[in-house]
Amino acid sequence: MVAGEAYLHRYLAEFDFRYNRRAALKISDAERAEDLLRNARDKRLTYRRIGEASYA
């Protein structure tokens, strides 16, 4: 598996988030930012060294 494939679900989730909260839905940039921060609360981003990731 190519490394980029391991993150495909994250890329798709980001575009899904953007599409569903676009200006056509009358959601302002401030509301979009608040949504993002609310959903990121209490989440922790961790990093692994190259070779530690397991691609199942």
PQR file of N, CA, C, O and H, with PARSE charges and radii, in Angstrom:
ATOM      1  N   MET A   1       0.851  -1.170   0.000 -0.4000 1.5000
ATOM      2  CA  MET A   1       0.000   0.000   0.000 -0.0000 2.0000
ATOM      3  C   MET A   1       0.899   1.237   0.000  0.5500 1.7000
ATOM      4  O   MET A   1       1.867   1.321   0.756 -0.5500 1.4000
ATOM      5  N   VAL A   2       0.566   2.167  -0.842 -0.4000 1.5000
ATOM      6  CA  VAL A   2       1.286   3.430  -0.896 -0.0000 2.0000
ATOM      7  C   VAL A   2       0.886   4.259   0.316  0.5500 1.7000
ATOM      8  O   VAL A   2      -0.270   4.227   0.738 -0.5500 1.4000
ATOM      9  H   VAL A   2      -0.220   2.098  -1.457  0.4000 1.0000
ATOM     10  N   ALA A   3       1.842   5.006   0.879 -0.4000 1.5000
ATOM     11  CA  ALA A   3       1.584   5.775   2.094 -0.0000 2.0000
ATOM     12  C   ALA A   3       0.370   6.686   1.948  0.5500 1.7000
ATOM     13  O   ALA A   3      -0.411   6.819   2.890 -0.5500 1.4000
ATOM     14  H   ALA A   3       2.781   5.032   0.535  0.4000 1.0000
ATOM     15  N   GLY A   4       0.196   7.312   0.794 -0.4000 1.5000
ATOM     16  CA  GLY A   4      -0.936   8.204   0.585 -0.0000 2.0000
ATOM     17  C   GLY A   4      -2.276   7.497   0.696  0.5500 1.7000
ATOM     18  O   GLY A   4      -3.266   8.094   1.118 -0.5500 1.4000
ATOM     19  H   GLY A   4       0.831   7.204   0.029  0.4000 1.0000
ATOM     20  N   GLU A   5      -2.307   6.231   0.320 -0.4000 1.5000
ATOM     21  CA  GLU A   5      -3.544   5.461   0.400 -0.0000 2.0000
ATOM     22  C   GLU A   5      -3.993   5.269   1.845  0.5500 1.7000
ATOM     23  O   GLU A   5      -5.185   5.149   2.129 -0.5500 1.4000
ATOM     24  H   GLU A   5      -1.503   5.746  -0.023  0.4000 1.0000
ATOM     25  N   ALA A   6      -3.026   5.241   2.742 -0.4000 1.5000
ATOM     26  CA  ALA A   6      -3.359   5.050   4.152 -0.0000 2.0000
ATOM     27  C   ALA A   6      -4.152   6.231   4.697  0.5500 1.7000
ATOM     28  O   ALA A   6      -4.871   6.092   5.686 -0.5500 1.4000
ATOM     29  H   ALA A   6      -2.058   5.338   2.511  0.4000 1.0000
ATOM     30  N   TYR A   7      -4.028   7.383   4.063 -0.4000 1.5000
ATOM     31  CA  TYR A   7      -4.700   8.589   4.534 -0.0000 2.0000
ATOM     32  C   TYR A   7      -5.860   9.007   3.648  0.5500 1.7000
ATOM     33  O   TYR A   7      -6.448  10.067   3.864 -0.5500 1.4000
ATOM     34  H   TYR A   7      -3.444   7.496   3.259  0.4000 1.0000
ATOM     35  N   LEU A   8      -6.193   8.212   2.676 -0.4000 1.5000
ATOM     36  CA  LEU A   8      -7.257   8.554   1.748 -0.0000 2.0000
ATOM     37  C   LEU A   8      -8.558   8.880   2.476  0.5500 1.7000
ATOM     38  O   LEU A   8      -9.241   9.836   2.111 -0.5500 1.4000
ATOM     39  H   LEU A   8      -5.715   7.351   2.500  0.4000 1.0000
ATOM     40  N   HIS A   9      -8.910   8.108   3.491 -0.4000 1.5000
ATOM     41  CA  HIS A   9     -10.150   8.361   4.222 -0.0000 2.0000
ATOM     42  C   HIS A   9     -10.139   9.735   4.874  0.5500 1.7000
ATOM     43  O   HIS A   9     -11.189  10.365   5.000 -0.5500 1.4000
ATOM     44  H   HIS A   9      -8.355   7.331   3.788  0.4000 1.0000
ATOM     45  N   ARG A  10      -8.968  10.212   5.292 -0.4000 1.5000
ATOM     46  CA  ARG A  10      -8.871  11.538   5.897 -0.0000 2.0000
ATOM     47  C   ARG A  10      -9.054  12.625   4.852  0.5500 1.7000
ATOM     48  O   ARG A  10      -9.730  13.622   5.106 -0.5500 1.4000
ATOM     49  H   ARG A  10      -8.114   9.700   5.190  0.4000 1.0000
ATOM     50  N   TYR A  11      -8.460  12.443   3.681 -0.4000 1.5000
ATOM     51  CA  TYR A  11      -8.626  13.420   2.605 -0.0000 2.0000
ATOM     52  C   TYR A  11     -10.105  13.516   2.219  0.5500 1.7000
ATOM     53  O   TYR A  11     -10.649  14.609   2.061 -0.5500 1.4000
ATOM     54  H   TYR A  11      -7.911  11.633   3.474  0.4000 1.0000
ATOM     55  N   LEU A  12     -10.734  12.365   2.074 -0.4000 1.5000
ATOM     56  CA  LEU A  12     -12.140  12.354   1.687 -0.0000 2.0000
ATOM     57  C   LEU A  12     -13.016  12.983   2.760  0.5500 1.7000
ATOM     58  O   LEU A  12     -13.973  13.687   2.441 -0.5500 1.4000
ATOM     59  H   LEU A  12     -10.292  11.478   2.203  0.4000 1.0000
ATOM     60  N   ALA A  13     -12.707  12.742   4.013 -0.4000 1.5000
ATOM     61  CA  ALA A  13     -13.473  13.346   5.104 -0.0000 2.0000
ATOM     62  C   ALA A  13     -13.341  14.866   5.080  0.5500 1.7000
ATOM     63  O   ALA A  13     -14.309  15.580   5.342 -0.5500 1.4000
ATOM     64  H   ALA A  13     -11.929  12.169   4.272  0.4000 1.0000
ATOM     65  N   GLU A  14     -12.146  15.359   4.766 -0.4000 1.5000
ATOM     66  CA  GLU A  14     -11.949  16.808   4.694 -0.0000 2.0000
ATOM     67  C   GLU A  14     -12.794  17.421   3.583  0.5500 1.7000
ATOM     68  O   GLU A  14     -13.449  18.441   3.794 -0.5500 1.4000
ATOM     69  H   GLU A  14     -11.360  14.778   4.553  0.4000 1.0000
ATOM     70  N   PHE A  15     -12.784  16.806   2.400 -0.4000 1.5000
ATOM     71  CA  PHE A  15     -13.571  17.337   1.291 -0.0000 2.0000
ATOM     72  C   PHE A  15     -15.070  17.208   1.562  0.5500 1.7000
ATOM     73  O   PHE A  15     -15.848  18.074   1.162 -0.5500 1.4000
ATOM     74  H   PHE A  15     -12.252  15.977   2.229  0.4000 1.0000
ATOM     75  N   ASP A  16     -15.470  16.146   2.232 -0.4000 1.5000
ATOM     76  CA  ASP A  16     -16.863  15.981   2.632 -0.0000 2.0000
ATOM     77  C   ASP A  16     -17.258  17.103   3.583  0.5500 1.7000
ATOM     78  O   ASP A  16     -18.334  17.684   3.440 -0.5500 1.4000
ATOM     79  H   ASP A  16     -14.838  15.443   2.557  0.4000 1.0000
ATOM     80  N   PHE A  17     -16.401  17.413   4.550 -0.4000 1.5000
ATOM     81  CA  PHE A  17     -16.643  18.504   5.500 -0.0000 2.0000
ATOM     82  C   PHE A  17     -16.790  19.824   4.760  0.5500 1.7000
ATOM     83  O   PHE A  17     -17.726  20.580   5.020 -0.5500 1.4000
ATOM     84  H   PHE A  17     -15.527  16.940   4.666  0.4000 1.0000
ATOM     85  N   ARG A  18     -15.878  20.107   3.843 -0.4000 1.5000
ATOM     86  CA  ARG A  18     -15.929  21.367   3.092 -0.0000 2.0000
ATOM     87  C   ARG A  18     -17.193  21.473   2.257  0.5500 1.7000
ATOM     88  O   ARG A  18     -17.862  22.506   2.251 -0.5500 1.4000
ATOM     89  H   ARG A  18     -15.118  19.493   3.632  0.4000 1.0000
ATOM     90  N   TYR A  19     -17.515  20.396   1.553 -0.4000 1.5000
ATOM     91  CA  TYR A  19     -18.676  20.411   0.662 -0.0000 2.0000
ATOM     92  C   TYR A  19     -19.965  20.618   1.450  0.5500 1.7000
ATOM     93  O   TYR A  19     -20.819  21.411   1.052 -0.5500 1.4000
ATOM     94  H   TYR A  19     -16.972  19.557   1.558  0.4000 1.0000
ATOM     95  N   ASN A  20     -20.105  19.914   2.553 -0.4000 1.5000
ATOM     96  CA  ASN A  20     -21.338  19.991   3.340 -0.0000 2.0000
ATOM     97  C   ASN A  20     -21.483  21.305   4.088  0.5500 1.7000
ATOM     98  O   ASN A  20     -22.564  21.604   4.595 -0.5500 1.4000
ATOM     99  H   ASN A  20     -19.411  19.270   2.876  0.4000 1.0000
ATOM    100  N   ARG A  21     -20.436  22.084   4.169 -0.4000 1.5000
ATOM    101  CA  ARG A  21     -20.498  23.353   4.887 -0.0000 2.0000
ATOM    102  C   ARG A  21     -20.154  24.527   3.982  0.5500 1.7000
ATOM    103  O   ARG A  21     -19.656  25.551   4.449 -0.5500 1.4000
ATOM    104  H   ARG A  21     -19.558  21.841   3.757  0.4000 1.0000
ATOM    105  N   ARG A  22     -20.414  24.383   2.716 -0.4000 1.5000
ATOM    106  CA  ARG A  22     -20.073  25.434   1.753 -0.0000 2.0000
ATOM    107  C   ARG A  22     -21.011  26.637   1.902  0.5500 1.7000
ATOM    108  O   ARG A  22     -22.049  26.556   2.559 -0.5500 1.4000
ATOM    109  H   ARG A  22     -20.819  23.551   2.337  0.4000 1.0000
ATOM    110  N   ALA A  23     -20.628  27.733   1.288 -0.4000 1.5000
ATOM    111  CA  ALA A  23     -21.374  28.994   1.405 -0.0000 2.0000
ATOM    112  C   ALA A  23     -22.807  28.865   0.887  0.5500 1.7000
ATOM    113  O   ALA A  23     -23.692  29.582   1.354 -0.5500 1.4000
ATOM    114  H   ALA A  23     -19.785  27.798   0.755  0.4000 1.0000
ATOM    115  N   ALA A  24     -23.049  27.978  -0.056 -0.4000 1.5000
ATOM    116  CA  ALA A  24     -24.397  27.814  -0.605 -0.0000 2.0000
ATOM    117  C   ALA A  24     -25.391  27.376   0.468  0.5500 1.7000
ATOM    118  O   ALA A  24     -26.598  27.554   0.310 -0.5500 1.4000
ATOM    119  H   ALA A  24     -22.330  27.395  -0.435  0.4000 1.0000
ATOM    120  N   LEU A  25     -24.889  26.810   1.543 -0.4000 1.5000
ATOM    121  CA  LEU A  25     -25.769  26.379   2.628 -0.0000 2.0000
ATOM    122  C   LEU A  25     -25.959  27.478   3.666  0.5500 1.7000
ATOM    123  O   LEU A  25     -26.543  27.256   4.727 -0.5500 1.4000
ATOM    124  H   LEU A  25     -23.908  26.665   1.671  0.4000 1.0000
ATOM    125  N   LYS A  26     -25.452  28.675   3.339 -0.4000 1.5000
ATOM    126  CA  LYS A  26     -25.585  29.846   4.210 -0.0000 2.0000
ATOM    127  C   LYS A  26     -24.849  29.677   5.539  0.5500 1.7000
ATOM    128  O   LYS A  26     -25.287  30.196   6.566 -0.5500 1.4000
ATOM    129  H   LYS A  26     -24.977  28.855   2.477  0.4000 1.0000
ATOM    130  N   ILE A  27     -23.743  28.958   5.517 -0.4000 1.5000
ATOM    131  CA  ILE A  27     -22.909  28.810   6.706 -0.0000 2.0000
ATOM    132  C   ILE A  27     -21.705  29.725   6.536  0.5500 1.7000
ATOM    133  O   ILE A  27     -20.963  29.614   5.561 -0.5500 1.4000
ATOM    134  H   ILE A  27     -23.388  28.536   4.682  0.4000 1.0000
ATOM    135  N   SER A  28     -21.521  30.617   7.481 -0.4000 1.5000
ATOM    136  CA  SER A  28     -20.433  31.584   7.375 -0.0000 2.0000
ATOM    137  C   SER A  28     -19.085  30.932   7.706  0.5500 1.7000
ATOM    138  O   SER A  28     -19.025  29.831   8.254 -0.5500 1.4000
ATOM    139  H   SER A  28     -22.124  30.707   8.273  0.4000 1.0000
ATOM    140  N   ASP A  29     -18.018  31.636   7.361 -0.4000 1.5000
ATOM    141  CA  ASP A  29     -16.679  31.149   7.689 -0.0000 2.0000
ATOM    142  C   ASP A  29     -16.518  31.003   9.196  0.5500 1.7000
ATOM    143  O   ASP A  29     -15.881  30.060   9.664 -0.5500 1.4000
ATOM    144  H   ASP A  29     -18.066  32.530   6.916  0.4000 1.0000
ATOM    145  N   ALA A  30     -17.089  31.926   9.953 -0.4000 1.5000
ATOM    146  CA  ALA A  30     -16.989  31.863  11.418 -0.0000 2.0000
ATOM    147  C   ALA A  30     -17.697  30.617  11.959  0.5500 1.7000
ATOM    148  O   ALA A  30     -17.175  29.938  12.843 -0.5500 1.4000
ATOM    149  H   ALA A  30     -17.607  32.692   9.573  0.4000 1.0000
ATOM    150  N   GLU A  31     -18.880  30.323  11.427 -0.4000 1.5000
ATOM    151  CA  GLU A  31     -19.614  29.130  11.859 -0.0000 2.0000
ATOM    152  C   GLU A  31     -18.854  27.857  11.483  0.5500 1.7000
ATOM    153  O   GLU A  31     -18.808  26.897  12.252 -0.5500 1.4000
ATOM    154  H   GLU A  31     -19.304  30.874  10.709  0.4000 1.0000
ATOM    155  N   ARG A  32     -18.266  27.865  10.297 -0.4000 1.5000
ATOM    156  CA  ARG A  32     -17.490  26.719   9.836 -0.0000 2.0000
ATOM    157  C   ARG A  32     -16.283  26.496  10.746  0.5500 1.7000
ATOM    158  O   ARG A  32     -15.968  25.358  11.095 -0.5500 1.4000
ATOM    159  H   ARG A  32     -18.303  28.645   9.672  0.4000 1.0000
ATOM    160  N   ALA A  33     -15.607  27.586  11.129 -0.4000 1.5000
ATOM    161  CA  ALA A  33     -14.443  27.485  12.010 -0.0000 2.0000
ATOM    162  C   ALA A  33     -14.860  26.986  13.396  0.5500 1.7000
ATOM    163  O   ALA A  33     -14.177  26.156  13.995 -0.5500 1.4000
ATOM    164  H   ALA A  33     -15.863  28.510  10.845  0.4000 1.0000
ATOM    165  N   GLU A  34     -15.988  27.500  13.901 -0.4000 1.5000
ATOM    166  CA  GLU A  34     -16.483  27.045  15.199 -0.0000 2.0000
ATOM    167  C   GLU A  34     -16.806  25.555  15.175  0.5500 1.7000
ATOM    168  O   GLU A  34     -16.504  24.835  16.127 -0.5500 1.4000
ATOM    169  H   GLU A  34     -16.543  28.175  13.414  0.4000 1.0000
ATOM    170  N   ASP A  35     -17.416  25.096  14.095 -0.4000 1.5000
ATOM    171  CA  ASP A  35     -17.717  23.672  13.916 -0.0000 2.0000
ATOM    172  C   ASP A  35     -16.440  22.836  13.969  0.5500 1.7000
ATOM    173  O   ASP A  35     -16.364  21.824  14.666 -0.5500 1.4000
ATOM    174  H   ASP A  35     -17.661  25.681  13.322  0.4000 1.0000
ATOM    175  N   LEU A  36     -15.452  23.283  13.221 -0.4000 1.5000
ATOM    176  CA  LEU A  36     -14.191  22.568  13.155 -0.0000 2.0000
ATOM    177  C   LEU A  36     -13.545  22.474  14.531  0.5500 1.7000
ATOM    178  O   LEU A  36     -13.109  21.400  14.946 -0.5500 1.4000
ATOM    179  H   LEU A  36     -15.514  24.105  12.655  0.4000 1.0000
ATOM    180  N   LEU A  37     -13.484  23.595  15.232 -0.4000 1.5000
ATOM    181  CA  LEU A  37     -12.860  23.609  16.554 -0.0000 2.0000
ATOM    182  C   LEU A  37     -13.652  22.790  17.569  0.5500 1.7000
ATOM    183  O   LEU A  37     -13.067  22.123  18.422 -0.5500 1.4000
ATOM    184  H   LEU A  37     -13.839  24.467  14.895  0.4000 1.0000
ATOM    185  N   ARG A  38     -14.963  22.840  17.479 -0.4000 1.5000
ATOM    186  CA  ARG A  38     -15.804  22.051  18.387 -0.0000 2.0000
ATOM    187  C   ARG A  38     -15.555  20.560  18.186  0.5500 1.7000
ATOM    188  O   ARG A  38     -15.476  19.803  19.153 -0.5500 1.4000
ATOM    189  H   ARG A  38     -15.438  23.382  16.786  0.4000 1.0000
ATOM    190  N   ASN A  39     -15.431  20.142  16.925 -0.4000 1.5000
ATOM    191  CA  ASN A  39     -15.206  18.726  16.627 -0.0000 2.0000
ATOM    192  C   ASN A  39     -13.789  18.280  16.950  0.5500 1.7000
ATOM    193  O   ASN A  39     -13.547  17.092  17.159 -0.5500 1.4000
ATOM    194  H   ASN A  39     -15.495  20.757  16.139  0.4000 1.0000
ATOM    195  N   ALA A  40     -12.851  19.218  16.992 -0.4000 1.5000
ATOM    196  CA  ALA A  40     -11.455  18.872  17.279 -0.0000 2.0000
ATOM    197  C   ALA A  40     -11.155  18.881  18.777  0.5500 1.7000
ATOM    198  O   ALA A  40     -10.093  18.426  19.201 -0.5500 1.4000
ATOM    199  H   ALA A  40     -13.047  20.183  16.822  0.4000 1.0000
ATOM    200  N   ARG A  41     -12.064  19.384  19.559 -0.4000 1.5000
ATOM    201  CA  ARG A  41     -11.843  19.483  21.006 -0.0000 2.0000
ATOM    202  C   ARG A  41     -11.614  18.098  21.617  0.5500 1.7000
ATOM    203  O   ARG A  41     -12.309  17.136  21.291 -0.5500 1.4000
ATOM    204  H   ARG A  41     -12.927  19.753  19.216  0.4000 1.0000
ATOM    205  N   ASP A  42     -10.641  18.023  22.493 -0.4000 1.5000
ATOM    206  CA  ASP A  42     -10.279  16.791  23.208 -0.0000 2.0000
ATOM    207  C   ASP A  42      -9.743  15.695  22.288  0.5500 1.7000
ATOM    208  O   ASP A  42      -9.726  14.523  22.664 -0.5500 1.4000
ATOM    209  H   ASP A  42     -10.076  18.805  22.757  0.4000 1.0000
ATOM    210  N   LYS A  43      -9.313  16.062  21.109 -0.4000 1.5000
ATOM    211  CA  LYS A  43      -8.663  15.107  20.208 -0.0000 2.0000
ATOM    212  C   LYS A  43      -7.163  15.324  20.305  0.5500 1.7000
ATOM    213  O   LYS A  43      -6.708  16.443  20.541 -0.5500 1.4000
ATOM    214  H   LYS A  43      -9.326  17.014  20.803  0.4000 1.0000
ATOM    215  N   ARG A  44      -6.411  14.284  20.128 -0.4000 1.5000
ATOM    216  CA  ARG A  44      -4.963  14.398  20.203 -0.0000 2.0000
ATOM    217  C   ARG A  44      -4.360  13.851  18.917  0.5500 1.7000
ATOM    218  O   ARG A  44      -4.702  12.753  18.478 -0.5500 1.4000
ATOM    219  H   ARG A  44      -6.781  13.375  19.937  0.4000 1.0000
ATOM    220  N   LEU A  45      -3.485  14.604  18.332 -0.4000 1.5000
ATOM    221  CA  LEU A  45      -2.793  14.196  17.128 -0.0000 2.0000
ATOM    222  C   LEU A  45      -1.460  13.596  17.533  0.5500 1.7000
ATOM    223  O   LEU A  45      -0.662  14.234  18.219 -0.5500 1.4000
ATOM    224  H   LEU A  45      -3.207  15.497  18.689  0.4000 1.0000
ATOM    225  N   THR A  46      -1.229  12.376  17.106 -0.4000 1.5000
ATOM    226  CA  THR A  46       0.030  11.716  17.439 -0.0000 2.0000
ATOM    227  C   THR A  46       0.788  11.397  16.157  0.5500 1.7000
ATOM    228  O   THR A  46       0.198  11.241  15.088 -0.5500 1.4000
ATOM    229  H   THR A  46      -1.878  11.858  16.549  0.4000 1.0000
ATOM    230  N   TYR A  47       2.068  11.307  16.284 -0.4000 1.5000
ATOM    231  CA  TYR A  47       2.929  11.003  15.143 -0.0000 2.0000
ATOM    232  C   TYR A  47       3.693   9.721  15.417  0.5500 1.7000
ATOM    233  O   TYR A  47       4.046   9.417  16.557 -0.5500 1.4000
ATOM    234  H   TYR A  47       2.548  11.434  17.152  0.4000 1.0000
ATOM    235  N   ARG A  48       3.939   8.985  14.360 -0.4000 1.5000
ATOM    236  CA  ARG A  48       4.755   7.779  14.461 -0.0000 2.0000
ATOM    237  C   ARG A  48       5.985   7.970  13.602  0.5500 1.7000
ATOM    238  O   ARG A  48       5.951   8.668  12.588 -0.5500 1.4000
ATOM    239  H   ARG A  48       3.653   9.232  13.434  0.4000 1.0000
ATOM    240  N   ARG A  49       7.047   7.357  14.009 -0.4000 1.5000
ATOM    241  CA  ARG A  49       8.265   7.398  13.207 -0.0000 2.0000
ATOM    242  C   ARG A  49       8.072   6.520  11.965  0.5500 1.7000
ATOM    243  O   ARG A  49       7.257   5.598  11.965 -0.5500 1.4000
ATOM    244  H   ARG A  49       7.074   6.790  14.832  0.4000 1.0000
ATOM    245  N   ILE A  50       8.817   6.816  10.931 -0.4000 1.5000
ATOM    246  CA  ILE A  50       8.746   6.034   9.693 -0.0000 2.0000
ATOM    247  C   ILE A  50       9.061   4.588  10.039  0.5500 1.7000
ATOM    248  O   ILE A  50      10.037   4.303  10.734 -0.5500 1.4000
ATOM    249  H   ILE A  50       9.479   7.566  10.931  0.4000 1.0000
ATOM    250  N   GLY A  51       8.238   3.689   9.554 -0.4000 1.5000
ATOM    251  CA  GLY A  51       8.437   2.269   9.803 -0.0000 2.0000
ATOM    252  C   GLY A  51       7.599   1.753  10.965  0.5500 1.7000
ATOM    253  O   GLY A  51       7.427   0.541  11.090 -0.5500 1.4000
ATOM    254  H   GLY A  51       7.446   3.920   8.990  0.4000 1.0000
ATOM    255  N   GLU A  52       7.070   2.628  11.821 -0.4000 1.5000
ATOM    256  CA  GLU A  52       6.250   2.193  12.938 -0.0000 2.0000
ATOM    257  C   GLU A  52       4.795   1.996  12.557  0.5500 1.7000
ATOM    258  O   GLU A  52       4.069   1.249  13.213 -0.5500 1.4000
ATOM    259  H   GLU A  52       7.209   3.613  11.719  0.4000 1.0000
ATOM    260  N   ALA A  53       4.371   2.664  11.497 -0.4000 1.5000
ATOM    261  CA  ALA A  53       2.966   2.564  11.091 -0.0000 2.0000
ATOM    262  C   ALA A  53       2.669   1.163  10.575  0.5500 1.7000
ATOM    263  O   ALA A  53       3.468   0.570   9.851 -0.5500 1.4000
ATOM    264  H   ALA A  53       4.960   3.271  10.963  0.4000 1.0000
ATOM    265  N   SER A  54       1.526   0.654  10.953 -0.4000 1.5000
ATOM    266  CA  SER A  54       1.127  -0.672  10.462 -0.0000 2.0000
ATOM    267  C   SER A  54       0.036  -0.476   9.429  0.5500 1.7000
ATOM    268  O   SER A  54      -1.015   0.089   9.730 -0.5500 1.4000
ATOM    269  H   SER A  54       0.877   1.135  11.541  0.4000 1.0000
ATOM    270  N   TYR A  55       0.273  -0.927   8.247 -0.4000 1.5000
ATOM    271  CA  TYR A  55      -0.695  -0.814   7.169 -0.0000 2.0000
ATOM    272  C   TYR A  55      -1.378  -2.157   7.023  0.5500 1.7000
ATOM    273  O   TYR A  55      -0.863  -3.051   6.351 -0.5500 1.4000
ATOM    274  H   TYR A  55       1.128  -1.386   8.003  0.4000 1.0000
ATOM    275  N   ALA A  56      -2.511  -2.302   7.637 -0.4000 1.5000
ATOM    276  CA  ALA A  56      -3.218  -3.582   7.630 -0.0000 2.0000
ATOM    277  C   ALA A  56      -3.984  -3.794   6.358  0.5500 1.7000
ATOM    278  O   ALA A  56      -4.635  -4.825   6.193 -0.5500 1.4000
ATOM    279  H   ALA A  56      -2.929  -1.576   8.183  0.4000 1.0000
TER
END
